[in-house]
């Protein structure tokens, strides 16, 4: 809402080094599809609080999903991973960033660790399935993609997951 946005901006003006307020404002922008505003707000959060790993992780993910440099996303996600080494959210972001730059074995490593911690997250399963697919590991790709669709058949990635499964199904069995 406009009122919440104004309140967050007022708090940022009062406490410019409090990264969590920038995060709240960025979430508000994300919820209304204002991706450029969300990215700009997270960039300001990192400038205000350079050690804030959640802002780096979220900015990396926005770069990957809503326009931004994938290599910059890898760097941000690696910074977040160093600060939060056991976070499945950060492992997912870093794995997806590796996927986006074509480093599929690194992607699989991060995404496998992520899915081991949170096996029922369909988006994590989708990311892992796509990484397996690009690495030409079709059986585990199909398994992860099927889990993703079972978890959320109406997700934004569902049509991509179905297309990938169709592609796998058409391949000759070895």
N, C-alpha and C positions, 0 to 999 in steps of 0.2 A: 504494500500500500504506500501511497505517497507520504502518509504520516510516519510510517515506520522508516521509510527512506530518509526523511528529514531528521528524525531522531538519531539514526545511526550517523548521519553526516555531522550533526551537532556534537555527538559524543566523540567522533574522530577529531573534530576541530579542538575539542577540549583536551583529549588524550591522544595525541597523534602517534604515539609509539605503541599503542595497545592493539596488537594484531588481531585479536579475536573480534573486535568490532568491525574491522574491514571484512573478516570472514562472514560475519552475519549479513553485512550489506551485500557482499558478493552472492551469498545464498539467496537473498531476496531478488537480486537481479536474475540469477539462474532460474528461479521458480517462474519468472515471467518471460523467459527466453531472451533476456537482454544480455547476450553473450559478450558483446564488446565491452559493456559496462562492467560485467563480472570480471573479465580479464583485466581491465584497467584498474579495478579496485584491488584485485589480488596483487598486481604489480606494485601498487602503492603500499600494500601490506608488507610485502617483502622489502621494499625500500625503507619502510618505517621500522621493521623488525626483521633484519636479514637472517636471523637464526630460526625463524618460524617455519617448521617443516610442514605443517598442515597447509599453509598458504602455498608453499612450493609444490606440494603434491596436487592440490586442487588446480593450481594454475597450469601445471603440466597436463593434467587431464583435459582442461578446457582447450589448451593448445591442440591436443590430439583430436578432440571431437568437434571443435567449433572454430577451426582455422588458427593456425600458428605453426611455428617451426618445430618439427618433430625432434630435431637434434637439440634444440633448446629444452624441449619437454624431457628428453632423456637426462640432460644435465640437472634440471630441477628435480626430477624424480630420484636421481642418484643422491642428490643432497638430502632429500627427504628420507631416503632409505638409510643413509648413514646416521641420521638422527633418530629414526624409528625403525630399527632393523627387524623387529618382529611384527610389524603392522601388515596385515593382509591387504588392507586398502592400498598402502604404498607399494607392496609387491605387485598388486594388480596394475597399478599405474605404470610402474617401471616395466613390467612385462609387456604391457600394451604399447608402451613407447618403443621398446626393442622391436616388437612386431612391426610397428609403423615404419621403422628404418630398415627393416629386412634382416634383422639379427634374430632369426627364428630360434636357434638353440638357446640363446640368452633369454628370449621371451619365454620359452617352454620352462626353463629353470625357475624363473620368477613366478610364473603362473601356476606351475605345479605346487610350489611351496604355498602359494596363496590358497589354492583349492584344497590342499591338505588341511589347512586351518579352517576354512569355511566352505565345506563341500556342497552346501545347498544354495550357494549364491549363483543364480542362473547367468548373470552377466560375467562373472569370473569363469564359469564353465564355457561360455561362448568365446571369450578371449582365448582360453586355452585351446579350445577346439580349432579356432582359426589359425593359431600358431602351429598346431600339429598338422593342419591341412597344408600350410605353406611349406612345412618341412617334409611333406610327402609321407607323413605317418598317418595313413588313412583310417586304420582301425581305432586308435585312440581319438582321432579327430571326430569320427562319427559318434563315439561314445560321449564325448564332452558336449558335442552339439545337440545330441538327443537329450542329454541332461538339462542343457540350457532351455530347450523348448518345453520340456516337462515342467521346468520351474516357472516359466513365464512364456506362454505361447503367443502373447500379444505384445511382447517387448519391441522396442524400436529395431532391434537386431534380428527379430524373428524371421523376416523374409530373407535376410542374408544367410541365416543359419539353415533355413530350408533349401535355399539354392545350393549351398555348400554340400548339404547331405545328398541332394539330387546328383550333384557332380560326382561325389564319392560313389554313389550307387551305380553310376554308369561306367565306372572304371572296371577293366577286366580284373578278375580275381587272380592272384598269383598262386 
